[in-house]
Amino acid sequence: MVELDKEQEKAFIDAMMEANDLKGASKKRMIKFLGNKYDWDQHRVQFRLTRALIAERYAASSH
């Protein structure tokens, strides 16, 4: 299991936020959760983040 210090986590999260043009604390928490779950693997986190965002938009539009 990969352990990152706080600065590395922040840099990873900020890079993912910028790459996906995201804003907000809830998206940061989502990326941090996915990072912890998938050992901070950028490709896995990106894939799961994309899927989560699609599901989130779908759920918001269906209500």
N, C-alpha and C positions, 0 to 999 in steps of 0.2 A: 504494500500500500504506500502510495506516494504521499509524503507530508510536505506541505509548503508553509513557509512562514507568512505572516500577515502581509508583508510587502509584496511577496510573490502572488498571493491570492488576489490582492487588490489589483495588481498589474494584469493578471489573467482576466479578472472580471471586467476591468475597464476596457481591455482589448476586445473582449467578446461583445460588450455593450456597443462599442464604436463600430465594430465590424457589422453588427446587425441593426445599427441605427436605433437602439433602444434607449429609453429613459425611464427613470423611476426606481424606487427602492424595491418594489415587488419583483421586478425583473432581475435586479442584483441578487436578491435572495434566491430566486429560481436558479440562476447561474451558479451560485455558491452551493446550493443543494445538489445540482447535477454534477458539479466539479467534485464534490466529496464522494458522490455515489460512483462516478466513473473514473476515479483516480486522476483527475485533472488532465485527462486525455482530450486534447483539443478537438479532434475529429469526432469522437463519441459525444462529447458535450455539445458540439455544434449540431450534430444530427438530432439528438434528443431535444435540444432547445428549439430547433425548427419545428419538430413534431408537436411540442408543447404549445408553441405560439399558434400553430394552425388549429389545434384543438381548442385553444382559448378563444380564438376569433370565431370559430364555428359555434361554440357554446354561446357566445355573446350575441351572435346574429340569429340564433334559433329561439331566443326568448322574446 
